Amino acid sequence: MTEQKCSRAGCSELRTNLVIWRNPQIHKDGRTKSWGSCDLHLDYLVDYLNQRKFFLESQPIAKEA
Ligand SMILES: [Zn+2]
């Protein structure tokens, strides 16, 4: 099982969103990375990636019971 936690350092909330990004200098073959984010840190992580032009998309994660 994978960790379902927010990717923001120091945050231990469950992730509720998936943030998809790519660093063109590292991911030359078109692979992407994904971070998990809680609602509180979604804007922060998107903004962080946008500033570096790494951001691709975000999507809400459906809650699994
Ligand atoms: Zn968080």
N, CA, C, O and the ligand as a Tripos MOL2 file, in Angstrom:
@<TRIPOS>MOLECULE
protein
  261   259    66     0     0
PROTEIN
NO_CHARGES

@<TRIPOS>ATOM
      1 N           0.8470   -1.2030    0.0000 N.3       1 MET1
      2 CA          0.0000    0.0000    0.0000 C.3       1 MET1
      3 C           0.8780    1.2460    0.0000 C.2       1 MET1
      4 O           1.8950    1.2990    0.6910 O.2       1 MET1
      5 N           0.4860    2.2280   -0.7630 N.am      2 THR2
      6 CA          1.2510    3.4620   -0.8080 C.3       2 THR2
      7 C           0.7590    4.4310    0.2540 C.2       2 THR2
      8 O          -0.3980    4.3750    0.6720 O.2       2 THR2
      9 N           1.6310    5.3050    0.6800 N.am      3 GLU3
     10 CA          1.2660    6.3500    1.6200 C.3       3 GLU3
     11 C           0.2430    7.2820    0.9840 C.2       3 GLU3
     12 O           0.3800    7.6760   -0.1740 O.2       3 GLU3
     13 N          -0.7680    7.6250    1.7430 N.am      4 GLN4
     14 CA         -1.8390    8.4670    1.2230 C.3       4 GLN4
     15 C          -1.7770    9.8540    1.8580 C.2       4 GLN4
     16 O          -2.8040   10.4870    2.1040 O.2       4 GLN4
     17 N          -0.5490   10.3120    2.1190 N.am      5 LYS5
     18 CA         -0.3830   11.5690    2.8340 C.3       5 LYS5
     19 C          -0.0560   12.7200    1.8890 C.2       5 LYS5
     20 O           0.4520   12.5260    0.7850 O.2       5 LYS5
     21 N          -0.3590   13.9030    2.3540 N.am      6 CYS6
     22 CA          0.0050   15.1380    1.6630 C.3       6 CYS6
     23 C           1.5200   15.2080    1.4600 C.2       6 CYS6
     24 O           2.2820   14.7840    2.3290 O.2       6 CYS6
     25 N           1.9600   15.7440    0.3090 N.am      7 SER7
     26 CA          3.3910   15.8150   -0.0010 C.3       7 SER7
     27 C           4.0740   17.0340    0.6020 C.2       7 SER7
     28 O           5.3020   17.1210    0.6010 O.2       7 SER7
     29 N           3.2960   17.9680    1.1120 N.am      8 ARG8
     30 CA          3.8760   19.1680    1.7060 C.3       8 ARG8
     31 C           4.6860   18.7790    2.9420 C.2       8 ARG8
     32 O           4.1980   18.0550    3.8100 O.2       8 ARG8
     33 N           5.9310   19.2670    3.0150 N.am      9 ALA9
     34 CA          6.7940   18.9350    4.1410 C.3       9 ALA9
     35 C           6.1320   19.3060    5.4630 C.2       9 ALA9
     36 O           5.6370   20.4200    5.6340 O.2       9 ALA9
     37 N           6.1300   18.3710    6.3790 N.am     10 GLY10
     38 CA          5.5910   18.6510    7.6950 C.3      10 GLY10
     39 C           4.0950   18.4470    7.8240 C.2      10 GLY10
     40 O           3.5560   18.5500    8.9260 O.2      10 GLY10
     41 N           3.4100   18.1620    6.7260 N.am     11 CYS11
     42 CA          1.9660   17.9700    6.7650 C.3      11 CYS11
     43 C           1.6570   16.4830    6.8350 C.2      11 CYS11
     44 O           2.2260   15.6930    6.0810 O.2      11 CYS11
     45 N           0.7740   16.1040    7.7210 N.am     12 SER12
     46 CA          0.4390   14.6890    7.8440 C.3      12 SER12
     47 C          -1.0300   14.4340    7.5210 C.2      12 SER12
     48 O          -1.5790   13.3830    7.8530 O.2      12 SER12
     49 N          -1.6540   15.4080    6.8700 N.am     13 GLU13
     50 CA         -3.0510   15.2300    6.4550 C.3      13 GLU13
     51 C          -3.1300   14.1960    5.3330 C.2      13 GLU13
     52 O          -2.1680   13.9950    4.5920 O.2      13 GLU13
     53 N          -4.2710   13.5530    5.2200 N.am     14 LEU14
     54 CA         -4.5050   12.6720    4.0900 C.3      14 LEU14
     55 C          -4.5940   13.5000    2.8190 C.2      14 LEU14
     56 O          -5.1170   14.6140    2.8300 O.2      14 LEU14
     57 N          -4.0850   12.9580    1.7330 N.am     15 ARG15
     58 CA         -4.1770   13.6830    0.4700 C.3      15 ARG15
     59 C          -5.5860   13.5580   -0.0860 C.2      15 ARG15
     60 O          -6.2140   12.5020   -0.0100 O.2      15 ARG15
     61 N          -6.0620   14.6510   -0.6410 N.am     16 THR16
     62 CA         -7.3920   14.6640   -1.2550 C.3      16 THR16
     63 C          -7.3070   15.0830   -2.7160 C.2      16 THR16
     64 O          -8.3030   15.0660   -3.4400 O.2      16 THR16
     65 N          -6.0990   15.4590   -3.1410 N.am     17 ASN17
     66 CA         -5.8850   15.8670   -4.5220 C.3      17 ASN17
     67 C          -4.5710   15.2860   -5.0180 C.2      17 ASN17
     68 O          -3.6330   15.0540   -4.2540 O.2      17 ASN17
     69 N          -4.5390   15.0620   -6.3200 N.am     18 LEU18
     70 CA         -3.3200   14.5920   -6.9700 C.3      18 LEU18
     71 C          -2.7960   15.7420   -7.8280 C.2      18 LEU18
     72 O          -3.5440   16.3330   -8.6070 O.2      18 LEU18
     73 N          -1.5170   16.0520   -7.6820 N.am     19 VAL19
     74 CA         -0.9030   17.1350   -8.4510 C.3      19 VAL19
     75 C           0.1200   16.5020   -9.3930 C.2      19 VAL19
     76 O           1.1140   15.9230   -8.9560 O.2      19 VAL19
     77 N          -0.1480   16.6270  -10.6960 N.am     20 ILE20
     78 CA          0.7140   16.0070  -11.7020 C.3      20 ILE20
     79 C           1.6820   17.0520  -12.2420 C.2      20 ILE20
     80 O           1.2690   18.1540  -12.6030 O.2      20 ILE20
     81 N           2.9630   16.7150  -12.2970 N.am     21 TRP21
     82 CA          3.9500   17.6790  -12.7710 C.3      21 TRP21
     83 C           5.0930   16.9680  -13.4650 C.2      21 TRP21
     84 O           5.2390   15.7480  -13.3970 O.2      21 TRP21
     85 N           5.9020   17.7830  -14.1400 N.am     22 ARG22
     86 CA          7.0630   17.2400  -14.8540 C.3      22 ARG22
     87 C           8.1610   18.2880  -14.8860 C.2      22 ARG22
     88 O           7.9060   19.4590  -15.1700 O.2      22 ARG22
     89 N           9.3590   17.8730  -14.6010 N.am     23 ASN23
     90 CA         10.5300   18.7180  -14.7820 C.3      23 ASN23
     91 C          11.1730   18.3150  -16.1040 C.2      23 ASN23
     92 O          11.7620   17.2370  -16.1950 O.2      23 ASN23
     93 N          11.0720   19.1670  -17.1400 N.am     24 PRO24
     94 CA         11.5600   18.7870  -18.4780 C.3      24 PRO24
     95 C          13.0470   18.4670  -18.4920 C.2      24 PRO24
     96 O          13.5140   17.7420  -19.3710 O.2      24 PRO24
     97 N          13.8000   18.9990  -17.5270 N.am     25 GLN25
     98 CA         15.2440   18.7370  -17.5090 C.3      25 GLN25
     99 C          15.5600   17.3620  -16.9460 C.2      25 GLN25
    100 O          16.6290   16.8130  -17.2100 O.2      25 GLN25
    101 N          14.6480   16.8080  -16.1800 N.am     26 ILE26
    102 CA         14.8640   15.4970  -15.5670 C.3      26 ILE26
    103 C          14.0490   14.4260  -16.2790 C.2      26 ILE26
    104 O          14.5270   13.3210  -16.5370 O.2      26 ILE26
    105 N          12.8020   14.7840  -16.5920 N.am     27 HIS27
    106 CA         11.8810   13.8050  -17.1640 C.3      27 HIS27
    107 C          11.8130   13.9820  -18.6810 C.2      27 HIS27
    108 O          10.7960   14.4010  -19.2330 O.2      27 HIS27
    109 N          12.9210   13.6520  -19.3300 N.am     28 LYS28
    110 CA         13.0290   13.8930  -20.7680 C.3      28 LYS28
    111 C          12.2040   12.9140  -21.5810 C.2      28 LYS28
    112 O          11.9000   13.1800  -22.7430 O.2      28 LYS28
    113 N          11.8430   11.8030  -20.9990 N.am     29 ASP29
    114 CA         11.1190   10.7850  -21.7590 C.3      29 ASP29
    115 C           9.6120   10.9320  -21.6260 C.2      29 ASP29
    116 O           8.8630   10.0340  -22.0090 O.2      29 ASP29
    117 N           9.1670   12.0540  -21.0880 N.am     30 GLY30
    118 CA          7.7340   12.2950  -21.0080 C.3      30 GLY30
    119 C           7.0720   11.7550  -19.7660 C.2      30 GLY30
    120 O           5.8610   11.8880  -19.5870 O.2      30 GLY30
    121 N           7.8820   11.1350  -18.8920 N.am     31 ARG31
    122 CA          7.3070   10.6640  -17.6290 C.3      31 ARG31
    123 C           6.8560   11.8400  -16.7760 C.2      31 ARG31
    124 O           7.3770   12.9470  -16.9090 O.2      31 ARG31
    125 N           5.9140   11.6050  -15.9280 N.am     32 THR32
    126 CA          5.4580   12.6520  -15.0190 C.3      32 THR32
    127 C           5.5850   12.1720  -13.5830 C.2      32 THR32
    128 O           5.6640   10.9760  -13.3040 O.2      32 THR32
    129 N           5.6000   13.1360  -12.6940 N.am     33 LYS33
    130 CA          5.5940   12.8570  -11.2650 C.3      33 LYS33
    131 C           4.2370   13.2760  -10.7100 C.2      33 LYS33
    132 O           3.5640   14.1320  -11.2850 O.2      33 LYS33
    133 N           3.8460   12.6850   -9.6130 N.am     34 SER34
    134 CA          2.6190   13.1410   -8.9690 C.3      34 SER34
    135 C           2.8420   13.2960   -7.4730 C.2      34 SER34
    136 O           3.4910   12.4730   -6.8270 O.2      34 SER34
    137 N           2.2920   14.3600   -6.9540 N.am     35 TRP35
    138 CA          2.2940   14.6050   -5.5130 C.3      35 TRP35
    139 C           0.8840   14.4530   -5.0080 C.2      35 TRP35
    140 O          -0.0750   14.6960   -5.7410 O.2      35 TRP35
    141 N           0.7500   14.0570   -3.7700 N.am     36 GLY36
    142 CA         -0.5330   14.1210   -3.1020 C.3      36 GLY36
    143 C          -0.6280   15.4310   -2.3480 C.2      36 GLY36
    144 O           0.3800   15.9640   -1.8850 O.2      36 GLY36
    145 N          -1.8370   15.9480   -2.2260 N.am     37 SER37
    146 CA         -2.0170   17.1890   -1.4890 C.3      37 SER37
    147 C          -3.3340   17.1790   -0.7410 C.2      37 SER37
    148 O          -4.3570   16.7270   -1.2550 O.2      37 SER37
    149 N          -3.2910   17.6860    0.4870 N.am     38 CYS38
    150 CA         -4.5450   17.9350    1.1910 C.3      38 CYS38
    151 C          -5.1680   19.2250    0.6320 C.2      38 CYS38
    152 O          -4.5160   19.9510   -0.1180 O.2      38 CYS38
    153 N          -6.3970   19.5010    0.9860 N.am     39 ASP39
    154 CA         -7.0690   20.6940    0.4660 C.3      39 ASP39
    155 C          -6.3070   21.9640    0.8350 C.2      39 ASP39
    156 O          -6.2470   22.9130    0.0540 O.2      39 ASP39
    157 N          -5.7270   21.9700    2.0300 N.am     40 LEU40
    158 CA         -5.0450   23.1600    2.5310 C.3      40 LEU40
    159 C          -3.8270   23.5260    1.6900 C.2      40 LEU40
    160 O          -3.5370   24.7080    1.5050 O.2      40 LEU40
    161 N          -3.1140   22.5280    1.1820 N.am     41 HIS41
    162 CA         -1.8400   22.7790    0.5110 C.3      41 HIS41
    163 C          -1.9040   22.6720   -1.0040 C.2      41 HIS41
    164 O          -0.8810   22.7910   -1.6790 O.2      41 HIS41
    165 N          -3.1020   22.4480   -1.5450 N.am     42 LEU42
    166 CA         -3.2090   22.3130   -3.0000 C.3      42 LEU42
    167 C          -2.7270   23.5830   -3.6960 C.2      42 LEU42
    168 O          -1.9170   23.5210   -4.6210 O.2      42 LEU42
    169 N          -3.2280   24.7330   -3.2490 N.am     43 ASP43
    170 CA         -2.8320   25.9930   -3.8740 C.3      43 ASP43
    171 C          -1.3220   26.2170   -3.7590 C.2      43 ASP43
    172 O          -0.6730   26.6690   -4.7020 O.2      43 ASP43
    173 N          -0.7850   25.8950   -2.5950 N.am     44 TYR44
    174 CA          0.6520   26.0820   -2.3710 C.3      44 TYR44
    175 C           1.4710   25.2500   -3.3530 C.2      44 TYR44
    176 O           2.4030   25.7570   -3.9770 O.2      44 TYR44
    177 N           1.1230   23.9770   -3.4870 N.am     45 LEU45
    178 CA          1.9100   23.0840   -4.3360 C.3      45 LEU45
    179 C           1.7550   23.4470   -5.8110 C.2      45 LEU45
    180 O           2.7240   23.4020   -6.5690 O.2      45 LEU45
    181 N           0.5290   23.8110   -6.2210 N.am     46 VAL46
    182 CA          0.2940   24.2130   -7.6120 C.3      46 VAL46
    183 C           1.0800   25.4790   -7.9190 C.2      46 VAL46
    184 O           1.7000   25.5960   -8.9760 O.2      46 VAL46
    185 N           1.0500   26.4300   -6.9830 N.am     47 ASP47
    186 CA          1.7660   27.6810   -7.1650 C.3      47 ASP47
    187 C           3.2740   27.4450   -7.2620 C.2      47 ASP47
    188 O           3.9610   28.0280   -8.1020 O.2      47 ASP47
    189 N           3.7670   26.5760   -6.3810 N.am     48 TYR48
    190 CA          5.1920   26.2190   -6.3670 C.3      48 TYR48
    191 C           5.6180   25.6650   -7.7290 C.2      48 TYR48
    192 O           6.6520   26.0540   -8.2710 O.2      48 TYR48
    193 N           4.8160   24.7610   -8.2710 N.am     49 LEU49
    194 CA          5.1500   24.1370   -9.5510 C.3      49 LEU49
    195 C           4.9480   25.1000  -10.7160 C.2      49 LEU49
    196 O           5.7120   25.0860  -11.6820 O.2      49 LEU49
    197 N           3.9190   25.9340  -10.6220 N.am     50 ASN50
    198 CA          3.6540   26.9120  -11.6760 C.3      50 ASN50
    199 C           4.8170   27.8840  -11.8350 C.2      50 ASN50
    200 O           5.1820   28.2530  -12.9520 O.2      50 ASN50
    201 N           5.3900   28.2920  -10.7150 N.am     51 GLN51
    202 CA          6.5030   29.2310  -10.7680 C.3      51 GLN51
    203 C           7.6930   28.6420  -11.5110 C.2      51 GLN51
    204 O           8.4770   29.3710  -12.1190 O.2      51 GLN51
    205 N           7.8230   27.3270  -11.4610 N.am     52 ARG52
    206 CA          8.9210   26.6460  -12.1480 C.3      52 ARG52
    207 C           8.4860   26.0810  -13.4960 C.2      52 ARG52
    208 O           9.2700   25.4320  -14.1890 O.2      52 ARG52
    209 N           7.2280   26.3340  -13.8600 N.am     53 LYS53
    210 CA          6.6470   25.8430  -15.1200 C.3      53 LYS53
    211 C           6.6720   24.3130  -15.1870 C.2      53 LYS53
    212 O           6.8340   23.7340  -16.2620 O.2      53 LYS53
    213 N           6.5110   23.6710  -14.0380 N.am     54 PHE54
    214 CA          6.4780   22.2170  -13.9780 C.3      54 PHE54
    215 C           5.0520   21.6810  -13.9080 C.2      54 PHE54
    216 O           4.8120   20.5010  -14.1650 O.2      54 PHE54
    217 N           4.1110   22.5500  -13.5610 N.am     55 PHE55
    218 CA          2.7640   22.0760  -13.2720 C.3      55 PHE55
    219 C           2.0390   21.5970  -14.5280 C.2      55 PHE55
    220 O           2.0670   22.2670  -15.5600 O.2      55 PHE55
    221 N           1.3970   20.4480  -14.4390 N.am     56 LEU56
    222 CA          0.6000   19.9280  -15.5450 C.3      56 LEU56
    223 C          -0.8890   19.9810  -15.2140 C.2      56 LEU56
    224 O          -1.6520   20.6600  -15.9010 O.2      56 LEU56
    225 N          -1.3030   19.2760  -14.1760 N.am     57 GLU57
    226 CA         -2.7090   19.2940  -13.8120 C.3      57 GLU57
    227 C          -2.8980   18.7840  -12.3920 C.2      57 GLU57
    228 O          -2.0240   18.1340  -11.8200 O.2      57 GLU57
    229 N          -4.0590   19.0970  -11.8430 N.am     58 SER58
    230 CA         -4.4200   18.5230  -10.5520 C.3      58 SER58
    231 C          -5.7920   17.8980  -10.6820 C.2      58 SER58
    232 O          -6.6090   18.3150  -11.5030 O.2      58 SER58
    233 N          -6.0310   16.8980   -9.8640 N.am     59 GLN59
    234 CA         -7.3350   16.2350   -9.8890 C.3      59 GLN59
    235 C          -7.6940   15.7610   -8.4930 C.2      59 GLN59
    236 O          -6.8340   15.2860   -7.7510 O.2      59 GLN59
    237 N          -8.9600   15.8880   -8.1390 N.am     60 PRO60
    238 CA         -9.3890   15.4170   -6.8200 C.3      60 PRO60
    239 C          -9.3430   13.8920   -6.7570 C.2      60 PRO60
    240 O          -9.6150   13.2040   -7.7410 O.2      60 PRO60
    241 N          -8.9980   13.3880   -5.5910 N.am     61 ILE61
    242 CA         -8.9880   11.9400   -5.3800 C.3      61 ILE61
    243 C         -10.3060   11.5390   -4.7330 C.2      61 ILE61
    244 O         -10.7070   12.0940   -3.7100 O.2      61 ILE61
    245 N         -10.9510   10.5960   -5.3290 N.am     62 ALA62
    246 CA        -12.1940   10.1060   -4.7430 C.3      62 ALA62
    247 C         -11.8940    9.4090   -3.4220 C.2      62 ALA62
    248 O         -10.9590    8.6140   -3.3260 O.2      62 ALA62
    249 N         -12.6780    9.7080   -2.4310 N.am     63 LYS63
    250 CA        -12.4780    9.0760   -1.1310 C.3      63 LYS63
    251 C         -12.7610    7.5730   -1.2220 C.2      63 LYS63
    252 O         -13.7570    7.1290   -1.7920 O.2      63 LYS63
    253 N         -11.8300    6.8140   -0.6300 N.am     64 GLU64
    254 CA        -12.0290    5.3760   -0.5860 C.3      64 GLU64
    255 C         -12.4060    4.9800    0.8310 C.2      64 GLU64
    256 O         -11.6940    5.2990    1.7830 O.2      64 GLU64
    257 N         -13.4840    4.3110    0.9640 N.am     65 ALA65
    258 CA        -13.9900    3.9760    2.3050 C.3      65 ALA65
    259 C         -13.1550    2.8550    2.9170 C.2      65 ALA65
    260 O         -13.4200    2.4310    4.0410 O.2      65 ALA65
    261 ZN         -1.0800   19.2870    3.4490 Zn       66 ZN66
@<TRIPOS>BOND
     1     1     2 1
     2     2     3 1
     3     3     4 2
     4     3     5 am
     5     5     6 1
     6     6     7 1
     7     7     8 2
     8     7     9 am
     9     9    10 1
    10    10    11 1
    11    11    12 2
    12    11    13 am
    13    13    14 1
    14    14    15 1
    15    15    16 2
    16    15    17 am
    17    17    18 1
    18    18    19 1
    19    19    20 2
    20    19    21 am
    21    21    22 1
    22    22    23 1
    23    23    24 2
    24    23    25 am
    25    25    26 1
    26    26    27 1
    27    27    28 2
    28    27    29 am
    29    29    30 1
    30    30    31 1
    31    31    32 2
    32    31    33 am
    33    33    34 1
    34    34    35 1
    35    35    36 2
    36    35    37 am
    37    37    38 1
    38    38    39 1
    39    39    40 2
    40    39    41 am
    41    41    42 1
    42    42    43 1
    43    43    44 2
    44    43    45 am
    45    45    46 1
    46    46    47 1
    47    47    48 2
    48    47    49 am
    49    49    50 1
    50    50    51 1
    51    51    52 2
    52    51    53 am
    53    53    54 1
    54    54    55 1
    55    55    56 2
    56    55    57 am
    57    57    58 1
    58    58    59 1
    59    59    60 2
    60    59    61 am
    61    61    62 1
    62    62    63 1
    63    63    64 2
    64    63    65 am
    65    65    66 1
    66    66    67 1
    67    67    68 2
    68    67    69 am
    69    69    70 1
    70    70    71 1
    71    71    72 2
    72    71    73 am
    73    73    74 1
    74    74    75 1
    75    75    76 2
    76    75    77 am
    77    77    78 1
    78    78    79 1
    79    79    80 2
    80    79    81 am
    81    81    82 1
    82    82    83 1
    83    83    84 2
    84    83    85 am
    85    85    86 1
    86    86    87 1
    87    87    88 2
    88    87    89 am
    89    89    90 1
    90    90    91 1
    91    91    92 2
    92    91    93 am
    93    93    94 1
    94    94    95 1
    95    95    96 2
    96    95    97 am
    97    97    98 1
    98    98    99 1
    99    99   100 2
   100    99   101 am
   101   101   102 1
   102   102   103 1
   103   103   104 2
   104   103   105 am
   105   105   106 1
   106   106   107 1
   107   107   108 2
   108   107   109 am
   109   109   110 1
   110   110   111 1
   111   111   112 2
   112   111   113 am
   113   113   114 1
   114   114   115 1
   115   115   116 2
   116   115   117 am
   117   117   118 1
   118   118   119 1
   119   119   120 2
   120   119   121 am
   121   121   122 1
   122   122   123 1
   123   123   124 2
   124   123   125 am
   125   125   126 1
   126   126   127 1
   127   127   128 2
   128   127   129 am
   129   129   130 1
   130   130   131 1
   131   131   132 2
   132   131   133 am
   133   133   134 1
   134   134   135 1
   135   135   136 2
   136   135   137 am
   137   137   138 1
   138   138   139 1
   139   139   140 2
   140   139   141 am
   141   141   142 1
   142   142   143 1
   143   143   144 2
   144   143   145 am
   145   145   146 1
   146   146   147 1
   147   147   148 2
   148   147   149 am
   149   149   150 1
   150   150   151 1
   151   151   152 2
   152   151   153 am
   153   153   154 1
   154   154   155 1
   155   155   156 2
   156   155   157 am
   157   157   158 1
   158   158   159 1
   159   159   160 2
   160   159   161 am
   161   161   162 1
   162   162   163 1
   163   163   164 2
   164   163   165 am
   165   165   166 1
   166   166   167 1
   167   167   168 2
   168   167   169 am
   169   169   170 1
   170   170   171 1
   171   171   172 2
   172   171   173 am
   173   173   174 1
   174   174   175 1
   175   175   176 2
   176   175   177 am
   177   177   178 1
   178   178   179 1
   179   179   180 2
   180   179   181 am
   181   181   182 1
   182   182   183 1
   183   183   184 2
   184   183   185 am
   185   185   186 1
   186   186   187 1
   187   187   188 2
   188   187   189 am
   189   189   190 1
   190   190   191 1
   191   191   192 2
   192   191   193 am
   193   193   194 1
   194   194   195 1
   195   195   196 2
   196   195   197 am
   197   197   198 1
   198   198   199 1
   199   199   200 2
   200   199   201 am
   201   201   202 1
   202   202   203 1
   203   203   204 2
   204   203   205 am
   205   205   206 1
   206   206   207 1
   207   207   208 2
   208   207   209 am
   209   209   210 1
   210   210   211 1
   211   211   212 2
   212   211   213 am
   213   213   214 1
   214   214   215 1
   215   215   216 2
   216   215   217 am
   217   217   218 1
   218   218   219 1
   219   219   220 2
   220   219   221 am
   221   221   222 1
   222   222   223 1
   223   223   224 2
   224   223   225 am
   225   225   226 1
   226   226   227 1
   227   227   228 2
   228   227   229 am
   229   229   230 1
   230   230   231 1
   231   231   232 2
   232   231   233 am
   233   233   234 1
   234   234   235 1
   235   235   236 2
   236   235   237 am
   237   237   238 1
   238   238   239 1
   239   239   240 2
   240   239   241 am
   241   241   242 1
   242   242   243 1
   243   243   244 2
   244   243   245 am
   245   245   246 1
   246   246   247 1
   247   247   248 2
   248   247   249 am
   249   249   250 1
   250   250   251 1
   251   251   252 2
   252   251   253 am
   253   253   254 1
   254   254   255 1
   255   255   256 2
   256   255   257 am
   257   257   258 1
   258   258   259 1
   259   259   260 2
@<TRIPOS>SUBSTRUCTURE
     1 MET1         2 RESIDUE 1 A MET
     2 THR2         6 RESIDUE 1 A THR
     3 GLU3        10 RESIDUE 1 A GLU
     4 GLN4        14 RESIDUE 1 A GLN
     5 LYS5        18 RESIDUE 1 A LYS
     6 CYS6        22 RESIDUE 1 A CYS
     7 SER7        26 RESIDUE 1 A SER
     8 ARG8        30 RESIDUE 1 A ARG
     9 ALA9        34 RESIDUE 1 A ALA
    10 GLY10       38 RESIDUE 1 A GLY
    11 CYS11       42 RESIDUE 1 A CYS
    12 SER12       46 RESIDUE 1 A SER
    13 GLU13       50 RESIDUE 1 A GLU
    14 LEU14       54 RESIDUE 1 A LEU
    15 ARG15       58 RESIDUE 1 A ARG
    16 THR16       62 RESIDUE 1 A THR
    17 ASN17       66 RESIDUE 1 A ASN
    18 LEU18       70 RESIDUE 1 A LEU
    19 VAL19       74 RESIDUE 1 A VAL
    20 ILE20       78 RESIDUE 1 A ILE
    21 TRP21       82 RESIDUE 1 A TRP
    22 ARG22       86 RESIDUE 1 A ARG
    23 ASN23       90 RESIDUE 1 A ASN
    24 PRO24       94 RESIDUE 1 A PRO
    25 GLN25       98 RESIDUE 1 A GLN
    26 ILE26      102 RESIDUE 1 A ILE
    27 HIS27      106 RESIDUE 1 A HIS
    28 LYS28      110 RESIDUE 1 A LYS
    29 ASP29      114 RESIDUE 1 A ASP
    30 GLY30      118 RESIDUE 1 A GLY
    31 ARG31      122 RESIDUE 1 A ARG
    32 THR32      126 RESIDUE 1 A THR
    33 LYS33      130 RESIDUE 1 A LYS
    34 SER34      134 RESIDUE 1 A SER
    35 TRP35      138 RESIDUE 1 A TRP
    36 GLY36      142 RESIDUE 1 A GLY
    37 SER37      146 RESIDUE 1 A SER
    38 CYS38      150 RESIDUE 1 A CYS
    39 ASP39      154 RESIDUE 1 A ASP
    40 LEU40      158 RESIDUE 1 A LEU
    41 HIS41      162 RESIDUE 1 A HIS
    42 LEU42      166 RESIDUE 1 A LEU
    43 ASP43      170 RESIDUE 1 A ASP
    44 TYR44      174 RESIDUE 1 A TYR
    45 LEU45      178 RESIDUE 1 A LEU
    46 VAL46      182 RESIDUE 1 A VAL
    47 ASP47      186 RESIDUE 1 A ASP
    48 TYR48      190 RESIDUE 1 A TYR
    49 LEU49      194 RESIDUE 1 A LEU
    50 ASN50      198 RESIDUE 1 A ASN
    51 GLN51      202 RESIDUE 1 A GLN
    52 ARG52      206 RESIDUE 1 A ARG
    53 LYS53      210 RESIDUE 1 A LYS
    54 PHE54      214 RESIDUE 1 A PHE
    55 PHE55      218 RESIDUE 1 A PHE
    56 LEU56      222 RESIDUE 1 A LEU
    57 GLU57      226 RESIDUE 1 A GLU
    58 SER58      230 RESIDUE 1 A SER
    59 GLN59      234 RESIDUE 1 A GLN
    60 PRO60      238 RESIDUE 1 A PRO
    61 ILE61      242 RESIDUE 1 A ILE
    62 ALA62      246 RESIDUE 1 A ALA
    63 LYS63      250 RESIDUE 1 A LYS
    64 GLU64      254 RESIDUE 1 A GLU
    65 ALA65      258 RESIDUE 1 A ALA
    66 ZN66       261 GROUP 0 **** ****
